[in-house]
Amino acid sequence: MRSRVTAALAVLVLLVAGWAAIVTDVVVTGAREGAAPADAIAVLGAAQYNGRPSPVFRARLDKAAALFRAGDAPVVLVTGGIGNRDTVSEAEVGRRYLVVHGLPPDAVTALPPSATTVASVTQLGAWFRGRPGRRVVLVSDAFHLLRLRILARRQGLVPFTSPARGSPISANFRANAAYVAAEGLKVPVAWLFYR
């Protein structure tokens, strides 16, 4: 009986240590500005309200616009799904927002609707297929970037990450900590199952 308890405790300690190591990697990845010259900038979708990006989505779009204006890539790709009772996708709302805020219409593409992070990155991979370049700057909240990088590599892309520091999530310690903690579970799932 004692050896079973010892073994169970050892497994628990290893699981907690592994989770803590992943969470540390999530925090370190999100703290770095990793934007570099690329073939495209990709903005991960977030909620939109009646055709207006949520504050979280707006922060991501503004960051992508800044990277575009800095010359990091010639095109911005916007991902996102269609919520309940919505008639337009987050991706399309994001495209319209960027165009209204001065980006050339032919430099902004709304990708087909995708309801999950995995589906969004799959859409990115599909966009790159048949094109010569594979370098992409991924823009999202800091907590999201490590998982995005893993999923993008699974699509054969060369990912760089750029956190949207103006996001309300980043400004709220409790909300950000909850998202970071959840990534401690989501990252290994992405690494193990989405190849």
N, C-alpha and C positions, 0 to 999 in steps of 0.2 A: 504493500500500500504506500509506504513511504517513498519508494522509488518512482511510483506513478505520479505522485504529487510533485516530486522533484523534477521529473521529466516534463510535466505540464507547466510548471513554473518556468523551466528553461525555455520551452517553446514560447510561452507568453512574453518572456523577456526579449527573446529574439524578434518576435513580431513587433513589439513596441519599438525596439531599437531600429528595425528596418523601416517602420513607419516614420520615425523621427528623422532618419537619414534622408528619406524621400522628401519630407516636409522641408528640411534644410535646403535641399536642392531646389525645391519649388521657390523658396524665398530668395536664394542666391540668383537663380535664373531671372526671376522677376525684378530684381534690383538692378540688373545690368541693362544698359542701353546697347543693344546689339545690332542696330540698323546698319546696313552696308549697301553699297551699290548692288542693285538686283534687277531682275527682269520684270517684277511686279511687286506691288504692295498689296497685301490681303488684309482686309478688315473683317474680323469675326463679328457677326450680327449680335444684337441684343434687342430688347423690347422696343417697339414703336407704338405711339399712341395717336391714332387717327391721322397717320401720315407724318407725324413728327417723331424724330428719334428721342428715345428716353435719354435722361442725363448720362447714363452709362454709355449708351451707344454713341451719343454726341461726342463724348470725350475720345472714344476710339476713332470716330470719323475725323475729328479735328487733328488728332495725332497723325493719321494717314495723310491728310491734306498738307500738314507741315512737312512730312517726309517727301511728298510729291514735289512741293515747291522747292525743297532743298535739292532736288534732282536725284533722289535715291533710286527712282524707277520711272519708266514712261507711262505706266498704267496702274490704276487702282482697281482691285477686284473686291466687291462687297458680297458677303455671304449673309444668310439668314433665312428664316422660315416664315410661314404665314400662321399667325395666331388664331385662336378661336374668334369667330365673327369678323376677322379682318378680310379685306379684299385685295390687299397688296402685301407683298413680302417685305420683311425687314431689309433685304438686299436692295429692293427697288427704292424704298424710302431713303436708305443710305445713299444710293446713287443720286437721287434727286437733291438731297441735302448738299452733297459735294459739288454738284453742278451749280446750284444756286449760290454757293459760297466760292465760286470762281474757278473751279477746275474745268478744263475743256470737256465737253460731253463725250468726245471720242476717246478720252483718256480714262473714263470711268465705266466699268462694266458690272452690272448686277448679275451674279451667278444664279442658276436655277435654285428655287427654294430648297432649303435643307433644315430639318428640325433639330439636328444634334450636331455636336462638335465633330464627331466622326464623319457624318454626312457632309458637313461643310468642307472639311479637309479633302474628302473624296471628290467633291466638286472642284476644288482647286487643282487636284491631280488631273482631273479630266480636262480642265482648261489648258493645262501645260502640255498635255499629250500632243505630239506632232509639232510642237514648237521647239526651236533650238535651245532656248534657255531653260534653266531649272531653278534659278535663284529667286527666292521670295522672302520679303520682309513681312512677318506675321505681326499684326497689331491687335492687341486685346488687353484685358486687365492683367496685371502682373502675375496673379495667382494662376492664370490659365496658360502661361507661355511654355512651361516645360512640357506639358502634355501635348500642346500644339506642335512643338518641335519634334516630338517622338512620332506623332501621327503623320506629319509632313514628310519625314524621312521614309516612312513606310510607303509613301506615294512616289518615292524616287526624287523628291525635291531637295534642294539645298536651302534650308531655312535659317533665317536670322530673326531675332525677336526684338520687339519694341513695345515697351509697356505704355499704356495710356495713363499717365500719372495724374491727369485731371479727373479721373473717374471718381464718383462718389463712393464707390466701394473701397478704393485705396484710402480715402479720407476717414472712413469709419473703421476704427480699430477692431471692434467686435465682429462686424460683418466680414471684414477682410480675413480675420483669424479663422472664422468658420469656413470660408471658402478655401483657405490654405490647408486647413485640417482635412477637408474633404478630398482635396487633391492628393493627399497622402494615400488614399485608397484608389482614386481614379487613375493616377499615373501608372501603377503596376498593372492595372487592368488593360490600359492602352498598350503598354509594353508587351504584355503576354498574349493578348488576344487579337489585336488589330495589326496584323502583319501584312 
